[in-house]
Amino acid sequence: MLATEAVTFVFEGAIHRDSFIGFARHRAARLDLRLTLGACRDDRIDLAIEGQSPLIDAFEMACSLGPRDCLVATVRRMDAPVRTL
């Protein structure tokens, strides 16, 4: 059995909230990850993710490329999940 973990990602850049959130939810579902939204602005999205470590890595890569109408400039990864709003 693969190890599971919980991490928080902070995606920053020219983010269209609705587009990015829909994209992230779809990717999380396809990778069987649990996603919790944190702070959401047009320049930053915080997401808490739980699941198998290699799938979290795949999620990070997919979201760093993002939907075509978003430009992700930076991604920060932290071990502690974000506080839900």
PDB file with one MODEL, atoms N, CA, C and O in Angstrom:
MODEL        1
ATOM      1  N   MET A   1       0.840  -1.187   0.000  1.00  0.00           N
ATOM      2  CA  MET A   1       0.000   0.000   0.000  1.00  0.00           C
ATOM      3  C   MET A   1       0.882   1.246   0.000  1.00  0.00           C
ATOM      4  O   MET A   1       1.858   1.328   0.745  1.00  0.00           O
ATOM      5  N   LEU A   2       0.529   2.206  -0.837  1.00  0.00           N
ATOM      6  CA  LEU A   2       1.282   3.457  -0.916  1.00  0.00           C
ATOM      7  C   LEU A   2       0.953   4.372   0.251  1.00  0.00           C
ATOM      8  O   LEU A   2      -0.163   4.364   0.771  1.00  0.00           O
ATOM      9  N   ALA A   3       1.939   5.158   0.651  1.00  0.00           N
ATOM     10  CA  ALA A   3       1.755   6.109   1.744  1.00  0.00           C
ATOM     11  C   ALA A   3       0.803   7.227   1.320  1.00  0.00           C
ATOM     12  O   ALA A   3       0.786   7.643   0.161  1.00  0.00           O
ATOM     13  N   THR A   4       0.025   7.695   2.268  1.00  0.00           N
ATOM     14  CA  THR A   4      -0.831   8.847   2.018  1.00  0.00           C
ATOM     15  C   THR A   4      -0.285  10.033   2.799  1.00  0.00           C
ATOM     16  O   THR A   4       0.416   9.876   3.799  1.00  0.00           O
ATOM     17  N   GLU A   5      -0.620  11.203   2.322  1.00  0.00           N
ATOM     18  CA  GLU A   5      -0.182  12.421   2.991  1.00  0.00           C
ATOM     19  C   GLU A   5      -1.216  13.513   2.789  1.00  0.00           C
ATOM     20  O   GLU A   5      -2.124  13.395   1.967  1.00  0.00           O
ATOM     21  N   ALA A   6      -1.057  14.565   3.551  1.00  0.00           N
ATOM     22  CA  ALA A   6      -1.910  15.749   3.422  1.00  0.00           C
ATOM     23  C   ALA A   6      -0.986  16.947   3.238  1.00  0.00           C
ATOM     24  O   ALA A   6      -0.085  17.180   4.044  1.00  0.00           O
ATOM     25  N   VAL A   7      -1.216  17.693   2.181  1.00  0.00           N
ATOM     26  CA  VAL A   7      -0.396  18.878   1.904  1.00  0.00           C
ATOM     27  C   VAL A   7      -1.291  20.037   1.505  1.00  0.00           C
ATOM     28  O   VAL A   7      -2.456  19.861   1.150  1.00  0.00           O
ATOM     29  N   THR A   8      -0.720  21.209   1.574  1.00  0.00           N
ATOM     30  CA  THR A   8      -1.384  22.414   1.095  1.00  0.00           C
ATOM     31  C   THR A   8      -0.572  22.979  -0.052  1.00  0.00           C
ATOM     32  O   THR A   8       0.653  23.073   0.021  1.00  0.00           O
ATOM     33  N   PHE A   9      -1.269  23.353  -1.109  1.00  0.00           N
ATOM     34  CA  PHE A   9      -0.643  24.031  -2.230  1.00  0.00           C
ATOM     35  C   PHE A   9      -1.162  25.456  -2.284  1.00  0.00           C
ATOM     36  O   PHE A   9      -2.352  25.703  -2.087  1.00  0.00           O
ATOM     37  N   VAL A  10      -0.269  26.386  -2.550  1.00  0.00           N
ATOM     38  CA  VAL A  10      -0.638  27.773  -2.804  1.00  0.00           C
ATOM     39  C   VAL A  10      -0.192  28.067  -4.228  1.00  0.00           C
ATOM     40  O   VAL A  10       1.003  28.119  -4.519  1.00  0.00           O
ATOM     41  N   PHE A  11      -1.163  28.259  -5.110  1.00  0.00           N
ATOM     42  CA  PHE A  11      -0.907  28.583  -6.508  1.00  0.00           C
ATOM     43  C   PHE A  11      -1.094  30.083  -6.672  1.00  0.00           C
ATOM     44  O   PHE A  11      -2.138  30.625  -6.309  1.00  0.00           O
ATOM     45  N   GLU A  12      -0.080  30.758  -7.221  1.00  0.00           N
ATOM     46  CA  GLU A  12      -0.154  32.205  -7.415  1.00  0.00           C
ATOM     47  C   GLU A  12       0.136  32.554  -8.871  1.00  0.00           C
ATOM     48  O   GLU A  12       0.919  31.882  -9.542  1.00  0.00           O
ATOM     49  N   GLY A  13      -0.500  33.602  -9.337  1.00  0.00           N
ATOM     50  CA  GLY A  13      -0.310  34.065 -10.704  1.00  0.00           C
ATOM     51  C   GLY A  13      -1.558  34.765 -11.200  1.00  0.00           C
ATOM     52  O   GLY A  13      -2.309  35.348 -10.418  1.00  0.00           O
ATOM     53  N   ALA A  14      -1.775  34.704 -12.496  1.00  0.00           N
ATOM     54  CA  ALA A  14      -2.993  35.254 -13.104  1.00  0.00           C
ATOM     55  C   ALA A  14      -4.028  34.133 -13.123  1.00  0.00           C
ATOM     56  O   ALA A  14      -4.140  33.387 -14.096  1.00  0.00           O
ATOM     57  N   ILE A  15      -4.777  34.032 -12.037  1.00  0.00           N
ATOM     58  CA  ILE A  15      -5.694  32.916 -11.807  1.00  0.00           C
ATOM     59  C   ILE A  15      -7.127  33.378 -12.026  1.00  0.00           C
ATOM     60  O   ILE A  15      -7.546  34.387 -11.458  1.00  0.00           O
ATOM     61  N   HIS A  16      -7.874  32.660 -12.834  1.00  0.00           N
ATOM     62  CA  HIS A  16      -9.328  32.867 -12.932  1.00  0.00           C
ATOM     63  C   HIS A  16      -9.950  31.838 -11.995  1.00  0.00           C
ATOM     64  O   HIS A  16      -9.941  30.639 -12.273  1.00  0.00           O
ATOM     65  N   ARG A  17     -10.485  32.324 -10.891  1.00  0.00           N
ATOM     66  CA  ARG A  17     -10.936  31.437  -9.807  1.00  0.00           C
ATOM     67  C   ARG A  17     -11.819  30.293 -10.271  1.00  0.00           C
ATOM     68  O   ARG A  17     -11.495  29.130 -10.030  1.00  0.00           O
ATOM     69  N   ASP A  18     -12.922  30.597 -10.928  1.00  0.00           N
ATOM     70  CA  ASP A  18     -13.876  29.554 -11.296  1.00  0.00           C
ATOM     71  C   ASP A  18     -13.246  28.502 -12.200  1.00  0.00           C
ATOM     72  O   ASP A  18     -13.461  27.303 -12.021  1.00  0.00           O
ATOM     73  N   SER A  19     -12.481  28.956 -13.154  1.00  0.00           N
ATOM     74  CA  SER A  19     -11.819  28.050 -14.077  1.00  0.00           C
ATOM     75  C   SER A  19     -10.809  27.160 -13.350  1.00  0.00           C
ATOM     76  O   SER A  19     -10.782  25.945 -13.549  1.00  0.00           O
ATOM     77  N   PHE A  20      -9.983  27.775 -12.510  1.00  0.00           N
ATOM     78  CA  PHE A  20      -8.948  27.014 -11.820  1.00  0.00           C
ATOM     79  C   PHE A  20      -9.557  26.038 -10.822  1.00  0.00           C
ATOM     80  O   PHE A  20      -9.108  24.896 -10.721  1.00  0.00           O
ATOM     81  N   ILE A  21     -10.576  26.476 -10.084  1.00  0.00           N
ATOM     82  CA  ILE A  21     -11.212  25.591  -9.100  1.00  0.00           C
ATOM     83  C   ILE A  21     -11.861  24.394  -9.798  1.00  0.00           C
ATOM     84  O   ILE A  21     -11.726  23.262  -9.333  1.00  0.00           O
ATOM     85  N   GLY A  22     -12.555  24.629 -10.893  1.00  0.00           N
ATOM     86  CA  GLY A  22     -13.151  23.524 -11.648  1.00  0.00           C
ATOM     87  C   GLY A  22     -12.094  22.554 -12.155  1.00  0.00           C
ATOM     88  O   GLY A  22     -12.265  21.337 -12.080  1.00  0.00           O
ATOM     89  N   PHE A  23     -11.006  23.103 -12.669  1.00  0.00           N
ATOM     90  CA  PHE A  23      -9.891  22.294 -13.159  1.00  0.00           C
ATOM     91  C   PHE A  23      -9.305  21.452 -12.022  1.00  0.00           C
ATOM     92  O   PHE A  23      -9.091  20.251 -12.186  1.00  0.00           O
ATOM     93  N   ALA A  24      -9.044  22.082 -10.870  1.00  0.00           N
ATOM     94  CA  ALA A  24      -8.461  21.381  -9.723  1.00  0.00           C
ATOM     95  C   ALA A  24      -9.401  20.298  -9.195  1.00  0.00           C
ATOM     96  O   ALA A  24      -8.953  19.200  -8.864  1.00  0.00           O
ATOM     97  N   ARG A  25     -10.685  20.593  -9.115  1.00  0.00           N
ATOM     98  CA  ARG A  25     -11.649  19.576  -8.649  1.00  0.00           C
ATOM     99  C   ARG A  25     -11.681  18.374  -9.591  1.00  0.00           C
ATOM    100  O   ARG A  25     -11.717  17.227  -9.144  1.00  0.00           O
ATOM    101  N   HIS A  26     -11.669  18.641 -10.883  1.00  0.00           N
ATOM    102  CA  HIS A  26     -11.688  17.550 -11.861  1.00  0.00           C
ATOM    103  C   HIS A  26     -10.431  16.694 -11.739  1.00  0.00           C
ATOM    104  O   HIS A  26     -10.520  15.466 -11.735  1.00  0.00           O
ATOM    105  N   ARG A  27      -9.262  17.326 -11.639  1.00  0.00           N
ATOM    106  CA  ARG A  27      -8.010  16.574 -11.513  1.00  0.00           C
ATOM    107  C   ARG A  27      -7.970  15.780 -10.211  1.00  0.00           C
ATOM    108  O   ARG A  27      -7.536  14.628 -10.201  1.00  0.00           O
ATOM    109  N   ALA A  28      -8.416  16.383  -9.119  1.00  0.00           N
ATOM    110  CA  ALA A  28      -8.427  15.678  -7.833  1.00  0.00           C
ATOM    111  C   ALA A  28      -9.335  14.445  -7.899  1.00  0.00           C
ATOM    112  O   ALA A  28      -8.974  13.380  -7.400  1.00  0.00           O
ATOM    113  N   ALA A  29     -10.495  14.589  -8.507  1.00  0.00           N
ATOM    114  CA  ALA A  29     -11.415  13.451  -8.625  1.00  0.00           C
ATOM    115  C   ALA A  29     -10.803  12.341  -9.475  1.00  0.00           C
ATOM    116  O   ALA A  29     -10.901  11.166  -9.121  1.00  0.00           O
ATOM    117  N   ARG A  30     -10.176  12.700 -10.585  1.00  0.00           N
ATOM    118  CA  ARG A  30      -9.554  11.693 -11.464  1.00  0.00           C
ATOM    119  C   ARG A  30      -8.414  10.961 -10.770  1.00  0.00           C
ATOM    120  O   ARG A  30      -8.154   9.792 -11.056  1.00  0.00           O
ATOM    121  N   LEU A  31      -7.728  11.657  -9.849  1.00  0.00           N
ATOM    122  CA  LEU A  31      -6.594  11.059  -9.141  1.00  0.00           C
ATOM    123  C   LEU A  31      -6.994  10.476  -7.784  1.00  0.00           C
ATOM    124  O   LEU A  31      -6.134  10.028  -7.025  1.00  0.00           O
ATOM    125  N   ASP A  32      -8.288  10.479  -7.477  1.00  0.00           N
ATOM    126  CA  ASP A  32      -8.808   9.947  -6.215  1.00  0.00           C
ATOM    127  C   ASP A  32      -8.183  10.647  -5.005  1.00  0.00           C
ATOM    128  O   ASP A  32      -7.760  10.003  -4.045  1.00  0.00           O
ATOM    129  N   LEU A  33      -8.137  11.980  -5.075  1.00  0.00           N
ATOM    130  CA  LEU A  33      -7.612  12.798  -3.989  1.00  0.00           C
ATOM    131  C   LEU A  33      -8.743  13.580  -3.340  1.00  0.00           C
ATOM    132  O   LEU A  33      -9.718  13.949  -3.996  1.00  0.00           O
ATOM    133  N   ARG A  34      -8.603  13.824  -2.065  1.00  0.00           N
ATOM    134  CA  ARG A  34      -9.571  14.664  -1.351  1.00  0.00           C
ATOM    135  C   ARG A  34      -9.078  16.102  -1.408  1.00  0.00           C
ATOM    136  O   ARG A  34      -7.943  16.387  -1.029  1.00  0.00           O
ATOM    137  N   LEU A  35      -9.921  17.000  -1.876  1.00  0.00           N
ATOM    138  CA  LEU A  35      -9.557  18.404  -2.052  1.00  0.00           C
ATOM    139  C   LEU A  35     -10.415  19.280  -1.153  1.00  0.00           C
ATOM    140  O   LEU A  35     -11.631  19.104  -1.083  1.00  0.00           O
ATOM    141  N   THR A  36      -9.782  20.217  -0.471  1.00  0.00           N
ATOM    142  CA  THR A  36     -10.484  21.207   0.331  1.00  0.00           C
ATOM    143  C   THR A  36      -9.993  22.586  -0.095  1.00  0.00           C
ATOM    144  O   THR A  36      -8.790  22.844  -0.122  1.00  0.00           O
ATOM    145  N   LEU A  37     -10.928  23.463  -0.426  1.00  0.00           N
ATOM    146  CA  LEU A  37     -10.571  24.821  -0.834  1.00  0.00           C
ATOM    147  C   LEU A  37     -10.217  25.672   0.375  1.00  0.00           C
ATOM    148  O   LEU A  37     -10.841  25.575   1.432  1.00  0.00           O
ATOM    149  N   GLY A  38      -9.211  26.499   0.197  1.00  0.00           N
ATOM    150  CA  GLY A  38      -8.843  27.503   1.187  1.00  0.00           C
ATOM    151  C   GLY A  38      -9.167  28.870   0.606  1.00  0.00           C
ATOM    152  O   GLY A  38     -10.213  29.056  -0.017  1.00  0.00           O
ATOM    153  N   ALA A  39      -8.276  29.815   0.809  1.00  0.00           N
ATOM    154  CA  ALA A  39      -8.460  31.176   0.286  1.00  0.00           C
ATOM    155  C   ALA A  39      -8.461  31.152  -1.239  1.00  0.00           C
ATOM    156  O   ALA A  39      -7.652  30.459  -1.856  1.00  0.00           O
ATOM    157  N   CYS A  40      -9.368  31.907  -1.837  1.00  0.00           N
ATOM    158  CA  CYS A  40      -9.476  31.982  -3.298  1.00  0.00           C
ATOM    159  C   CYS A  40      -9.562  33.439  -3.723  1.00  0.00           C
ATOM    160  O   CYS A  40     -10.496  34.154  -3.361  1.00  0.00           O
ATOM    161  N   ARG A  41      -8.563  33.871  -4.503  1.00  0.00           N
ATOM    162  CA  ARG A  41      -8.559  35.217  -5.068  1.00  0.00           C
ATOM    163  C   ARG A  41      -8.147  35.095  -6.530  1.00  0.00           C
ATOM    164  O   ARG A  41      -7.810  34.008  -6.998  1.00  0.00           O
ATOM    165  N   ASP A  42      -8.176  36.210  -7.244  1.00  0.00           N
ATOM    166  CA  ASP A  42      -7.783  36.170  -8.654  1.00  0.00           C
ATOM    167  C   ASP A  42      -6.279  36.047  -8.845  1.00  0.00           C
ATOM    168  O   ASP A  42      -5.818  35.844  -9.969  1.00  0.00           O
ATOM    169  N   ASP A  43      -5.510  36.164  -7.775  1.00  0.00           N
ATOM    170  CA  ASP A  43      -4.063  36.011  -7.902  1.00  0.00           C
ATOM    171  C   ASP A  43      -3.515  34.874  -7.047  1.00  0.00           C
ATOM    172  O   ASP A  43      -2.308  34.636  -7.025  1.00  0.00           O
ATOM    173  N   ARG A  44      -4.417  34.160  -6.330  1.00  0.00           N
ATOM    174  CA  ARG A  44      -3.955  33.103  -5.417  1.00  0.00           C
ATOM    175  C   ARG A  44      -5.097  32.141  -5.081  1.00  0.00           C
ATOM    176  O   ARG A  44      -6.229  32.551  -4.824  1.00  0.00           O
ATOM    177  N   ILE A  45      -4.762  30.854  -5.092  1.00  0.00           N
ATOM    178  CA  ILE A  45      -5.699  29.805  -4.680  1.00  0.00           C
ATOM    179  C   ILE A  45      -4.955  28.895  -3.702  1.00  0.00           C
ATOM    180  O   ILE A  45      -3.855  28.431  -4.004  1.00  0.00           O
ATOM    181  N   ASP A  46      -5.547  28.636  -2.530  1.00  0.00           N
ATOM    182  CA  ASP A  46      -4.985  27.696  -1.553  1.00  0.00           C
ATOM    183  C   ASP A  46      -5.831  26.432  -1.577  1.00  0.00           C
ATOM    184  O   ASP A  46      -7.055  26.493  -1.465  1.00  0.00           O
ATOM    185  N   LEU A  47      -5.170  25.283  -1.723  1.00  0.00           N
ATOM    186  CA  LEU A  47      -5.869  24.004  -1.775  1.00  0.00           C
ATOM    187  C   LEU A  47      -5.216  23.015  -0.826  1.00  0.00           C
ATOM    188  O   LEU A  47      -3.993  22.870  -0.837  1.00  0.00           O
ATOM    189  N   ALA A  48      -5.998  22.335  -0.011  1.00  0.00           N
ATOM    190  CA  ALA A  48      -5.507  21.235   0.812  1.00  0.00           C
ATOM    191  C   ALA A  48      -5.859  19.941   0.087  1.00  0.00           C
ATOM    192  O   ALA A  48      -6.991  19.754  -0.358  1.00  0.00           O
ATOM    193  N   ILE A  49      -4.880  19.054  -0.026  1.00  0.00           N
ATOM    194  CA  ILE A  49      -5.037  17.802  -0.761  1.00  0.00           C
ATOM    195  C   ILE A  49      -4.622  16.652   0.136  1.00  0.00           C
ATOM    196  O   ILE A  49      -3.629  16.740   0.859  1.00  0.00           O
ATOM    197  N   GLU A  50      -5.394  15.565   0.083  1.00  0.00           N
ATOM    198  CA  GLU A  50      -5.035  14.346   0.818  1.00  0.00           C
ATOM    199  C   GLU A  50      -5.142  13.167  -0.122  1.00  0.00           C
ATOM    200  O   GLU A  50      -6.079  13.064  -0.914  1.00  0.00           O
ATOM    201  N   GLY A  51      -4.158  12.272  -0.023  1.00  0.00           N
ATOM    202  CA  GLY A  51      -4.178  11.069  -0.837  1.00  0.00           C
ATOM    203  C   GLY A  51      -2.802  10.457  -0.944  1.00  0.00           C
ATOM    204  O   GLY A  51      -1.900  10.769  -0.166  1.00  0.00           O
ATOM    205  N   GLN A  52      -2.653   9.576  -1.924  1.00  0.00           N
ATOM    206  CA  GLN A  52      -1.390   8.889  -2.125  1.00  0.00           C
ATOM    207  C   GLN A  52      -0.334   9.864  -2.668  1.00  0.00           C
ATOM    208  O   GLN A  52      -0.605  10.679  -3.550  1.00  0.00           O
ATOM    209  N   SER A  53       0.855   9.753  -2.118  1.00  0.00           N
ATOM    210  CA  SER A  53       1.928  10.697  -2.429  1.00  0.00           C
ATOM    211  C   SER A  53       2.209  10.869  -3.923  1.00  0.00           C
ATOM    212  O   SER A  53       2.306  12.008  -4.380  1.00  0.00           O
ATOM    213  N   PRO A  54       2.344   9.791  -4.709  1.00  0.00           N
ATOM    214  CA  PRO A  54       2.626   9.995  -6.136  1.00  0.00           C
ATOM    215  C   PRO A  54       1.488  10.709  -6.873  1.00  0.00           C
ATOM    216  O   PRO A  54       1.731  11.441  -7.833  1.00  0.00           O
ATOM    217  N   LEU A  55       0.256  10.496  -6.426  1.00  0.00           N
ATOM    218  CA  LEU A  55      -0.888  11.148  -7.064  1.00  0.00           C
ATOM    219  C   LEU A  55      -0.950  12.626  -6.699  1.00  0.00           C
ATOM    220  O   LEU A  55      -1.386  13.449  -7.504  1.00  0.00           O
ATOM    221  N   ILE A  56      -0.517  12.961  -5.496  1.00  0.00           N
ATOM    222  CA  ILE A  56      -0.429  14.372  -5.114  1.00  0.00           C
ATOM    223  C   ILE A  56       0.608  15.079  -5.979  1.00  0.00           C
ATOM    224  O   ILE A  56       0.406  16.218  -6.400  1.00  0.00           O
ATOM    225  N   ASP A  57       1.712  14.398  -6.239  1.00  0.00           N
ATOM    226  CA  ASP A  57       2.733  14.969  -7.130  1.00  0.00           C
ATOM    227  C   ASP A  57       2.165  15.214  -8.530  1.00  0.00           C
ATOM    228  O   ASP A  57       2.434  16.248  -9.142  1.00  0.00           O
ATOM    229  N   ALA A  58       1.374  14.253  -9.035  1.00  0.00           N
ATOM    230  CA  ALA A  58       0.750  14.406 -10.355  1.00  0.00           C
ATOM    231  C   ALA A  58      -0.234  15.572 -10.353  1.00  0.00           C
ATOM    232  O   ALA A  58      -0.312  16.321 -11.327  1.00  0.00           O
ATOM    233  N   PHE A  59      -0.985  15.729  -9.259  1.00  0.00           N
ATOM    234  CA  PHE A  59      -1.920  16.845  -9.124  1.00  0.00           C
ATOM    235  C   PHE A  59      -1.175  18.174  -9.172  1.00  0.00           C
ATOM    236  O   PHE A  59      -1.600  19.107  -9.853  1.00  0.00           O
ATOM    237  N   GLU A  60      -0.063  18.254  -8.446  1.00  0.00           N
ATOM    238  CA  GLU A  60       0.734  19.488  -8.437  1.00  0.00           C
ATOM    239  C   GLU A  60       1.192  19.844  -9.849  1.00  0.00           C
ATOM    240  O   GLU A  60       1.109  21.003 -10.256  1.00  0.00           O
ATOM    241  N   MET A  61       1.670  18.860 -10.589  1.00  0.00           N
ATOM    242  CA  MET A  61       2.153  19.113 -11.948  1.00  0.00           C
ATOM    243  C   MET A  61       1.004  19.578 -12.843  1.00  0.00           C
ATOM    244  O   MET A  61       1.145  20.552 -13.582  1.00  0.00           O
ATOM    245  N   ALA A  62      -0.122  18.887 -12.776  1.00  0.00           N
ATOM    246  CA  ALA A  62      -1.264  19.257 -13.624  1.00  0.00           C
ATOM    247  C   ALA A  62      -1.731  20.678 -13.328  1.00  0.00           C
ATOM    248  O   ALA A  62      -1.980  21.458 -14.246  1.00  0.00           O
ATOM    249  N   CYS A  63      -1.848  21.012 -12.038  1.00  0.00           N
ATOM    250  CA  CYS A  63      -2.351  22.339 -11.673  1.00  0.00           C
ATOM    251  C   CYS A  63      -1.324  23.435 -11.904  1.00  0.00           C
ATOM    252  O   CYS A  63      -1.696  24.591 -12.107  1.00  0.00           O
ATOM    253  N   SER A  64      -0.056  23.103 -11.878  1.00  0.00           N
ATOM    254  CA  SER A  64       0.942  24.133 -12.170  1.00  0.00           C
ATOM    255  C   SER A  64       0.859  24.534 -13.640  1.00  0.00           C
ATOM    256  O   SER A  64       1.180  25.669 -13.994  1.00  0.00           O
ATOM    257  N   LEU A  65       0.431  23.609 -14.493  1.00  0.00           N
ATOM    258  CA  LEU A  65       0.177  23.940 -15.897  1.00  0.00           C
ATOM    259  C   LEU A  65      -1.181  24.611 -16.046  1.00  0.00           C
ATOM    260  O   LEU A  65      -1.384  25.451 -16.923  1.00  0.00           O
ATOM    261  N   GLY A  66      -2.105  24.226 -15.175  1.00  0.00           N
ATOM    262  CA  GLY A  66      -3.411  24.865 -15.052  1.00  0.00           C
ATOM    263  C   GLY A  66      -4.277  24.837 -16.288  1.00  0.00           C
ATOM    264  O   GLY A  66      -3.850  24.365 -17.342  1.00  0.00           O
ATOM    265  N   PRO A  67      -5.488  25.338 -16.167  1.00  0.00           N
ATOM    266  CA  PRO A  67      -6.332  25.494 -17.352  1.00  0.00           C
ATOM    267  C   PRO A  67      -5.735  26.575 -18.253  1.00  0.00           C
ATOM    268  O   PRO A  67      -4.940  27.399 -17.801  1.00  0.00           O
ATOM    269  N   ARG A  68      -6.113  26.565 -19.493  1.00  0.00           N
ATOM    270  CA  ARG A  68      -5.455  27.455 -20.456  1.00  0.00           C
ATOM    271  C   ARG A  68      -5.682  28.942 -20.210  1.00  0.00           C
ATOM    272  O   ARG A  68      -4.922  29.766 -20.719  1.00  0.00           O
ATOM    273  N   ASP A  69      -6.710  29.306 -19.441  1.00  0.00           N
ATOM    274  CA  ASP A  69      -6.941  30.731 -19.180  1.00  0.00           C
ATOM    275  C   ASP A  69      -6.283  31.216 -17.883  1.00  0.00           C
ATOM    276  O   ASP A  69      -6.532  32.339 -17.443  1.00  0.00           O
ATOM    277  N   CYS A  70      -5.443  30.371 -17.272  1.00  0.00           N
ATOM    278  CA  CYS A  70      -4.725  30.733 -16.051  1.00  0.00           C
ATOM    279  C   CYS A  70      -3.222  30.614 -16.289  1.00  0.00           C
ATOM    280  O   CYS A  70      -2.757  29.735 -17.014  1.00  0.00           O
ATOM    281  N   LEU A  71      -2.487  31.507 -15.669  1.00  0.00           N
ATOM    282  CA  LEU A  71      -1.032  31.457 -15.735  1.00  0.00           C
ATOM    283  C   LEU A  71      -0.504  31.343 -14.312  1.00  0.00           C
ATOM    284  O   LEU A  71      -0.489  32.322 -13.565  1.00  0.00           O
ATOM    285  N   VAL A  72      -0.073  30.147 -13.944  1.00  0.00           N
ATOM    286  CA  VAL A  72       0.465  29.913 -12.610  1.00  0.00           C
ATOM    287  C   VAL A  72       1.932  30.311 -12.621  1.00  0.00           C
ATOM    288  O   VAL A  72       2.735  29.741 -13.360  1.00  0.00           O
ATOM    289  N   ALA A  73       2.275  31.293 -11.796  1.00  0.00           N
ATOM    290  CA  ALA A  73       3.652  31.793 -11.732  1.00  0.00           C
ATOM    291  C   ALA A  73       4.468  31.047 -10.682  1.00  0.00           C
ATOM    292  O   ALA A  73       5.639  30.738 -10.906  1.00  0.00           O
ATOM    293  N   THR A  74       3.850  30.758  -9.530  1.00  0.00           N
ATOM    294  CA  THR A  74       4.551  30.051  -8.457  1.00  0.00           C
ATOM    295  C   THR A  74       3.624  29.057  -7.786  1.00  0.00           C
ATOM    296  O   THR A  74       2.406  29.231  -7.746  1.00  0.00           O
ATOM    297  N   VAL A  75       4.243  28.003  -7.258  1.00  0.00           N
ATOM    298  CA  VAL A  75       3.530  26.990  -6.471  1.00  0.00           C
ATOM    299  C   VAL A  75       4.329  26.782  -5.203  1.00  0.00           C
ATOM    300  O   VAL A  75       5.528  26.507  -5.253  1.00  0.00           O
ATOM    301  N   ARG A  76       3.662  26.913  -4.060  1.00  0.00           N
ATOM    302  CA  ARG A  76       4.289  26.594  -2.775  1.00  0.00           C
ATOM    303  C   ARG A  76       3.589  25.371  -2.211  1.00  0.00           C
ATOM    304  O   ARG A  76       2.369  25.239  -2.305  1.00  0.00           O
ATOM    305  N   ARG A  77       4.368  24.485  -1.630  1.00  0.00           N
ATOM    306  CA  ARG A  77       3.845  23.243  -1.057  1.00  0.00           C
ATOM    307  C   ARG A  77       4.219  23.201   0.422  1.00  0.00           C
ATOM    308  O   ARG A  77       5.380  23.385   0.788  1.00  0.00           O
ATOM    309  N   MET A  78       3.204  22.951   1.274  1.00  0.00           N
ATOM    310  CA  MET A  78       3.418  22.894   2.721  1.00  0.00           C
ATOM    311  C   MET A  78       2.780  21.634   3.273  1.00  0.00           C
ATOM    312  O   MET A  78       1.803  21.137   2.711  1.00  0.00           O
ATOM    313  N   ASP A  79       3.315  21.115   4.360  1.00  0.00           N
ATOM    314  CA  ASP A  79       2.793  19.887   4.948  1.00  0.00           C
ATOM    315  C   ASP A  79       1.446  20.060   5.649  1.00  0.00           C
ATOM    316  O   ASP A  79       0.632  19.137   5.637  1.00  0.00           O
ATOM    317  N   ALA A  80       1.197  21.201   6.250  1.00  0.00           N
ATOM    318  CA  ALA A  80      -0.044  21.403   7.006  1.00  0.00           C
ATOM    319  C   ALA A  80      -1.178  21.826   6.098  1.00  0.00           C
ATOM    320  O   ALA A  80      -0.993  22.710   5.262  1.00  0.00           O
ATOM    321  N   PRO A  81      -2.369  21.209   6.238  1.00  0.00           N
ATOM    322  CA  PRO A  81      -3.517  21.634   5.436  1.00  0.00           C
ATOM    323  C   PRO A  81      -3.967  23.050   5.775  1.00  0.00           C
ATOM    324  O   PRO A  81      -3.745  23.532   6.886  1.00  0.00           O
ATOM    325  N   VAL A  82      -4.596  23.707   4.816  1.00  0.00           N
ATOM    326  CA  VAL A  82      -5.117  25.050   5.055  1.00  0.00           C
ATOM    327  C   VAL A  82      -6.388  24.981   5.889  1.00  0.00           C
ATOM    328  O   VAL A  82      -7.060  23.952   5.939  1.00  0.00           O
ATOM    329  N   ARG A  83      -6.697  26.072   6.527  1.00  0.00           N
ATOM    330  CA  ARG A  83      -7.944  26.205   7.264  1.00  0.00           C
ATOM    331  C   ARG A  83      -9.058  26.447   6.260  1.00  0.00           C
ATOM    332  O   ARG A  83      -8.922  27.315   5.398  1.00  0.00           O
ATOM    333  N   THR A  84     -10.153  25.707   6.345  1.00  0.00           N
ATOM    334  CA  THR A  84     -11.260  25.894   5.411  1.00  0.00           C
ATOM    335  C   THR A  84     -12.040  27.133   5.768  1.00  0.00           C
ATOM    336  O   THR A  84     -12.131  27.517   6.934  1.00  0.00           O
ATOM    337  N   LEU A  85     -12.605  27.758   4.746  1.00  0.00           N
ATOM    338  CA  LEU A  85     -13.378  28.992   4.940  1.00  0.00           C
ATOM    339  C   LEU A  85     -14.853  28.721   4.905  1.00  0.00           C
ATOM    340  O   LEU A  85     -15.654  29.645   5.052  1.00  0.00           O
TER     341      LEU A  85
ENDMDL
END
